[in-house]
Amino acid sequence: MKNAPDWFMYFIGFWTIVLLTGMSIGGFFMFRKFMKVLPKGDGKSKLDWQNHWVDLSRSLWTDDSKAMLETLVSPVPAPFRDIARHSIAARIGQIAIESGADKVTNEHCIEGYILATPKRDYKSLKVFLDKNEIDYTSYKHLLQ
């Protein structure tokens, strides 16, 4: 390509970098999803357990607790909100069932939200809870 203008070579180089970066980011998220589907020592994957807890707790959810769940997942970017809603609902359902509750309460929602949130996001979690005036003082020990 001796006759190609310099700008065209830069254009090709730029798009090569953009495409490789995009494929790398996509591959990273696909690998994370693949790791969730692999069976653990008990024969069930993390995704299987999430589905199990969501199915078991489906009848325990009230309109109030569903609204609280929607409030809690609101800061999650829209493309990831469904996945976050499912994993948080699974954790909330697990807590409600293991405590023997007859319905999911706001307290279950707050505790499950904290436990389902990765530790690296605790700072923004606290800011969000404070901003929405959600009392989490009885769960501060979980944020350590």
Backbone as CSV, one residue per row, in Angstrom:
resi,resn,N_x,N_y,N_z,CA_x,CA_y,CA_z,C_x,C_y,C_z
1,MET,0.828,-1.185,0.000,0.000,0.000,0.000,0.874,1.252,0.000
2,LYS,1.780,1.319,-0.924,2.666,2.476,-0.991,1.924,3.733,-1.410
3,ASN,0.864,3.585,-2.155,0.148,4.756,-2.654,-0.979,5.202,-1.736
4,ALA,-1.220,4.488,-0.636,-2.310,4.846,0.280,-1.936,6.116,1.045
5,PRO,-2.893,7.019,1.174,-2.606,8.246,1.936,-2.407,7.924,3.418
6,ASP,-1.676,8.778,4.087,-1.383,8.560,5.507,-2.649,8.517,6.350
7,TRP,-3.621,9.387,6.059,-4.841,9.417,6.863,-5.582,8.087,6.800
8,PHE,-5.515,7.401,5.655,-6.203,6.122,5.510,-5.553,5.069,6.404
9,MET,-4.248,5.090,6.512,-3.547,4.136,7.378,-3.900,4.394,8.845
10,TYR,-3.989,5.663,9.216,-4.398,5.990,10.583,-5.851,5.572,10.841
11,PHE,-6.695,5.740,9.825,-8.087,5.333,9.920,-8.195,3.820,10.157
12,ILE,-7.467,3.032,9.412,-7.460,1.576,9.573,-6.909,1.198,10.949
13,GLY,-5.840,1.840,11.368,-5.257,1.568,12.691,-6.224,1.896,13.817
14,PHE,-6.916,3.037,13.700,-7.890,3.437,14.714,-9.003,2.401,14.835
15,TRP,-9.586,1.988,13.710,-10.692,1.030,13.763,-10.224,-0.358,14.202
16,THR,-9.004,-0.692,13.929,-8.463,-1.963,14.428,-8.425,-1.951,15.953
17,ILE,-7.965,-0.855,16.511,-7.908,-0.726,17.974,-9.319,-0.730,18.563
18,VAL,-10.250,-0.005,17.948,-11.631,0.047,18.446,-12.259,-1.344,18.435
19,LEU,-12.109,-2.077,17.349,-12.706,-3.407,17.246,-12.078,-4.389,18.233
20,LEU,-10.767,-4.367,18.371,-10.111,-5.262,19.323,-10.525,-4.947,20.762
21,THR,-10.639,-3.659,21.079,-11.094,-3.269,22.416,-12.521,-3.737,22.655
22,GLY,-13.401,-3.529,21.697,-14.795,-3.962,21.830,-14.913,-5.467,21.998
23,MET,-14.155,-6.221,21.222,-14.208,-7.688,21.345,-13.634,-8.152,22.678
24,SER,-12.631,-7.470,23.174,-12.055,-7.842,24.467,-13.044,-7.597,25.598
25,ILE,-13.712,-6.467,25.573,-14.707,-6.163,26.608,-15.856,-7.169,26.538
26,GLY,-16.355,-7.440,25.361,-17.426,-8.428,25.201,-17.002,-9.807,25.663
27,GLY,-15.779,-10.193,25.335,-15.262,-11.493,25.770,-15.157,-11.590,27.276
28,PHE,-14.769,-10.504,27.915,-14.681,-10.495,29.370,-16.042,-10.783,29.998
29,PHE,-17.098,-10.099,29.516,-18.428,-10.305,30.087,-18.990,-11.676,29.744
30,MET,-18.667,-12.187,28.566,-19.111,-13.541,28.216,-18.425,-14.569,29.111
31,PHE,-17.160,-14.358,29.418,-16.443,-15.270,30.301,-17.028,-15.251,31.699
32,ARG,-17.394,-14.059,32.199,-18.034,-13.968,33.518,-19.349,-14.726,33.536
33,LYS,-20.133,-14.603,32.479,-21.408,-15.315,32.399,-21.157,-16.824,32.340
34,PHE,-20.140,-17.242,31.612,-19.785,-18.650,31.522,-19.400,-19.203,32.892
35,MET,-18.686,-18.425,33.692,-18.271,-18.877,35.024,-19.474,-19.046,35.951
36,LYS,-20.527,-18.244,35.742,-21.730,-18.376,36.566,-22.488,-19.659,36.251
37,VAL,-22.329,-20.182,35.047,-23.088,-21.352,34.613,-22.373,-22.653,34.978
38,LEU,-21.086,-22.590,35.281,-20.355,-23.813,35.637,-20.837,-24.361,36.976
39,PRO,-21.050,-25.685,37.062,-21.500,-26.267,38.342,-20.425,-26.172,39.421
40,LYS,-20.890,-25.923,40.636,-19.988,-25.871,41.794,-19.901,-27.267,42.397
41,GLY,-19.380,-27.362,43.598,-19.194,-28.648,44.261,-20.489,-29.393,44.535
42,ASP,-21.589,-28.660,44.686,-22.865,-29.306,44.984,-23.628,-29.721,43.730
43,GLY,-23.058,-29.473,42.565,-23.692,-29.865,41.316,-24.552,-28.789,40.686
44,LYS,-24.789,-27.695,41.395,-25.582,-26.591,40.855,-24.682,-25.384,40.632
45,SER,-24.980,-24.644,39.590,-24.223,-23.428,39.311,-24.805,-22.269,40.111
46,LYS,-24.081,-21.159,40.093,-24.566,-19.958,40.783,-25.896,-19.517,40.181
47,LEU,-26.022,-19.619,38.878,-27.255,-19.248,38.200,-28.399,-20.194,38.574
48,ASP,-28.113,-21.497,38.716,-29.133,-22.458,39.154,-29.652,-22.107,40.542
49,TRP,-28.741,-21.739,41.446,-29.153,-21.375,42.799,-29.983,-20.100,42.789
50,GLN,-29.597,-19.128,41.966,-30.388,-17.907,41.871,-31.810,-18.219,41.399
51,ASN,-31.925,-19.035,40.371,-33.248,-19.414,39.871,-34.043,-20.170,40.937
52,HIS,-33.368,-21.015,41.684,-34.017,-21.788,42.751,-34.629,-20.854,43.799
53,TRP,-33.847,-19.886,44.275,-34.340,-18.981,45.316,-35.430,-18.054,44.797
54,VAL,-35.326,-17.615,43.556,-36.361,-16.756,42.977,-37.671,-17.541,42.853
55,ASP,-37.595,-18.770,42.361,-38.809,-19.588,42.213,-39.446,-19.905,43.556
56,LEU,-38.623,-20.246,44.562,-39.168,-20.568,45.882,-39.834,-19.364,46.551
57,SER,-39.282,-18.198,46.330,-39.784,-17.007,47.036,-40.807,-16.210,46.237
58,ARG,-41.146,-16.654,45.049,-42.051,-15.884,44.186,-43.368,-15.527,44.877
59,SER,-43.931,-16.441,45.658,-45.219,-16.187,46.304,-45.095,-15.275,47.532
60,LEU,-43.878,-15.029,48.008,-43.679,-14.207,49.202,-43.604,-12.709,48.893
61,TRP,-43.459,-12.362,47.645,-43.274,-10.960,47.273,-44.608,-10.218,47.291
62,THR,-44.604,-9.045,47.908,-45.773,-8.162,47.927,-45.506,-6.992,46.979
63,ASP,-46.539,-6.214,46.723,-46.359,-5.037,45.856,-45.366,-4.056,46.468
64,ASP,-45.394,-3.931,47.796,-44.481,-3.031,48.501,-43.031,-3.493,48.360
65,SER,-42.797,-4.791,48.502,-41.425,-5.300,48.392,-40.933,-5.256,46.942
66,LYS,-41.842,-5.443,45.984,-41.449,-5.319,44.575,-41.054,-3.874,44.248
67,ALA,-41.811,-2.932,44.817,-41.484,-1.513,44.609,-40.129,-1.177,45.237
68,MET,-39.870,-1.756,46.406,-38.578,-1.529,47.068,-37.444,-2.103,46.214
69,LEU,-37.651,-3.289,45.640,-36.633,-3.891,44.769,-36.371,-2.987,43.572
70,GLU,-37.415,-2.436,42.983,-37.237,-1.531,41.841,-36.459,-0.286,42.238
71,THR,-36.716,0.219,43.431,-35.971,1.375,43.929,-34.498,1.022,44.093
72,LEU,-34.238,-0.173,44.628,-32.859,-0.569,44.892,-32.057,-0.814,43.615
73,VAL,-32.701,-1.281,42.555,-31.959,-1.539,41.314,-31.931,-0.328,40.387
74,SER,-32.586,0.760,40.776,-32.640,1.942,39.909,-31.272,2.541,39.556
75,PRO,-30.241,2.483,40.436,-28.962,3.071,40.017,-28.160,2.195,39.044
76,VAL,-28.587,0.977,38.833,-27.873,0.080,37.917,-28.170,0.527,36.487
77,PRO,-27.159,0.605,35.630,-27.410,1.004,34.240,-28.429,0.071,33.574
78,ALA,-29.270,0.637,32.742,-30.395,-0.087,32.133,-30.014,-1.412,31.465
79,PRO,-28.893,-1.507,30.728,-28.585,-2.794,30.092,-28.314,-3.928,31.094
80,PHE,-27.918,-3.587,32.312,-27.577,-4.607,33.307,-28.640,-4.748,34.396
81,ARG,-29.695,-3.946,34.318,-30.685,-3.895,35.398,-31.427,-5.214,35.591
82,ASP,-31.792,-5.898,34.511,-32.515,-7.169,34.645,-31.672,-8.223,35.358
83,ILE,-30.403,-8.291,35.019,-29.506,-9.262,35.655,-29.328,-8.917,37.130
84,ALA,-29.149,-7.625,37.417,-28.997,-7.194,38.811,-30.269,-7.466,39.598
85,ARG,-31.422,-7.188,39.001,-32.708,-7.421,39.670,-32.856,-8.903,40.028
86,HIS,-32.479,-9.777,39.108,-32.605,-11.221,39.343,-31.686,-11.690,40.453
87,SER,-30.439,-11.263,40.443,-29.502,-11.727,41.472,-29.834,-11.139,42.844
88,ILE,-30.280,-9.884,42.886,-30.668,-9.286,44.165,-31.948,-9.934,44.682
89,ALA,-32.910,-10.183,43.799,-34.159,-10.841,44.208,-33.883,-12.246,44.728
90,ALA,-32.924,-12.934,44.132,-32.574,-14.272,44.604,-32.015,-14.214,46.020
91,ARG,-31.143,-13.263,46.262,-30.551,-13.128,47.603,-31.609,-12.720,48.634
92,ILE,-32.502,-11.819,48.255,-33.582,-11.404,49.153,-34.497,-12.584,49.439
93,GLY,-34.844,-13.334,48.411,-35.696,-14.510,48.586,-35.056,-15.545,49.488
94,GLN,-33.762,-15.761,49.325,-33.038,-16.707,50.177,-33.110,-16.279,51.639
95,ILE,-32.892,-15.008,51.896,-32.933,-14.491,53.271,-34.333,-14.655,53.856
96,ALA,-35.358,-14.324,53.071,-36.738,-14.425,53.560,-37.110,-15.878,53.864
97,ILE,-36.739,-16.790,52.991,-37.087,-18.200,53.193,-36.322,-18.785,54.371
98,GLU,-35.037,-18.482,54.455,-34.235,-19.035,55.551,-34.644,-18.460,56.912
99,SER,-35.236,-17.266,56.913,-35.694,-16.701,58.179,-37.101,-17.185,58.536
100,GLY,-37.753,-17.905,57.629,-39.078,-18.437,57.894,-40.183,-17.405,57.759
101,ALA,-39.936,-16.345,57.035,-40.924,-15.276,56.890,-42.071,-15.715,55.981
102,ASP,-43.238,-15.127,56.206,-44.383,-15.441,55.360,-44.522,-14.460,54.200
103,LYS,-43.719,-13.388,54.220,-43.662,-12.452,53.097,-42.322,-11.729,53.122
104,VAL,-41.952,-11.188,51.984,-40.715,-10.421,51.861,-40.995,-9.007,52.360
105,THR,-40.187,-8.555,53.317,-40.352,-7.216,53.876,-39.260,-6.284,53.354
106,ASN,-39.399,-4.998,53.665,-38.366,-4.038,53.273,-37.041,-4.351,53.959
107,GLU,-37.092,-4.889,55.169,-35.864,-5.265,55.879,-35.135,-6.381,55.134
108,HIS,-35.892,-7.360,54.632,-35.274,-8.417,53.819,-34.644,-7.813,52.568
109,CYS,-35.353,-6.847,51.973,-34.844,-6.214,50.752,-33.529,-5.484,51.003
110,ILE,-33.462,-4.734,52.088,-32.240,-3.980,52.387,-31.083,-4.929,52.680
111,GLU,-31.338,-5.951,53.503,-30.277,-6.907,53.830,-29.812,-7.659,52.586
112,GLY,-30.763,-8.120,51.775,-30.408,-8.842,50.551,-29.664,-7.962,49.563
113,TYR,-30.063,-6.706,49.485,-29.388,-5.766,48.594,-27.933,-5.576,49.010
114,ILE,-27.709,-5.436,50.304,-26.345,-5.267,50.800,-25.521,-6.529,50.549
115,LEU,-26.093,-7.694,50.831,-25.354,-8.946,50.659,-25.116,-9.293,49.191
116,ALA,-26.004,-8.858,48.302,-25.845,-9.157,46.878,-24.896,-8.179,46.184
117,THR,-24.593,-7.074,46.840,-23.723,-6.068,46.251,-22.262,-6.421,46.506
118,PRO,-21.423,-6.382,45.459,-19.999,-6.646,45.665,-19.372,-5.606,46.597
119,LYS,-18.380,-6.024,47.364,-17.747,-5.137,48.347,-17.152,-3.886,47.706
120,ARG,-16.718,-3.988,46.480,-16.110,-2.827,45.818,-17.120,-1.704,45.593
121,ASP,-18.414,-2.032,45.657,-19.456,-1.045,45.415,-20.120,-0.527,46.689
122,TYR,-19.573,-0.875,47.849,-20.203,-0.471,49.116,-20.251,1.038,49.296
123,LYS,-19.249,1.740,48.800,-19.224,3.191,48.954,-20.410,3.824,48.227
124,SER,-20.632,3.425,46.977,-21.758,3.981,46.223,-23.090,3.457,46.767
125,LEU,-23.106,2.256,47.328,-24.314,1.709,47.952,-24.747,2.584,49.123
126,LYS,-23.782,2.954,49.977,-24.094,3.821,51.123,-24.617,5.179,50.667
127,VAL,-23.987,5.741,49.644,-24.423,7.030,49.112,-25.857,6.920,48.595
128,PHE,-26.152,5.840,47.879,-27.496,5.642,47.341,-28.533,5.496,48.449
129,LEU,-28.225,4.681,49.468,-29.166,4.479,50.569,-29.398,5.777,51.345
130,ASP,-28.330,6.534,51.571,-28.477,7.824,52.261,-29.298,8.811,51.438
131,LYS,-29.030,8.855,50.139,-29.737,9.770,49.248,-31.237,9.469,49.228
132,ASN,-31.595,8.202,49.278,-33.007,7.807,49.245,-33.612,7.671,50.640
133,GLU,-32.843,8.087,51.646,-33.291,8.072,53.043,-33.785,6.689,53.473
134,ILE,-33.028,5.668,53.101,-33.333,4.290,53.488,-32.471,3.971,54.698
135,ASP,-33.119,3.593,55.791,-32.405,3.316,57.043,-31.748,1.939,56.978
136,TYR,-30.430,1.934,57.054,-29.679,0.681,57.029,-28.782,0.537,58.260
137,THR,-29.109,1.266,59.331,-28.251,1.254,60.518,-28.127,-0.136,61.134
138,SER,-29.188,-0.935,61.078,-29.104,-2.278,61.672,-28.296,-3.238,60.802
139,TYR,-27.879,-2.807,59.605,-27.100,-3.668,58.711,-25.706,-3.124,58.451
140,LYS,-25.281,-2.119,59.218,-23.949,-1.533,59.010,-22.839,-2.553,59.207
141,HIS,-23.084,-3.552,60.056,-22.070,-4.581,60.275,-21.811,-5.409,59.019
142,LEU,-22.762,-5.441,58.096,-22.568,-6.168,56.842,-21.709,-5.394,55.855
143,LEU,-21.562,-4.110,56.078,-20.820,-3.250,55.150,-19.351,-3.122,55.520
144,GLN,-18.827,-4.031,56.267,-17.433,-3.957,56.712,-16.565,-4.933,55.982
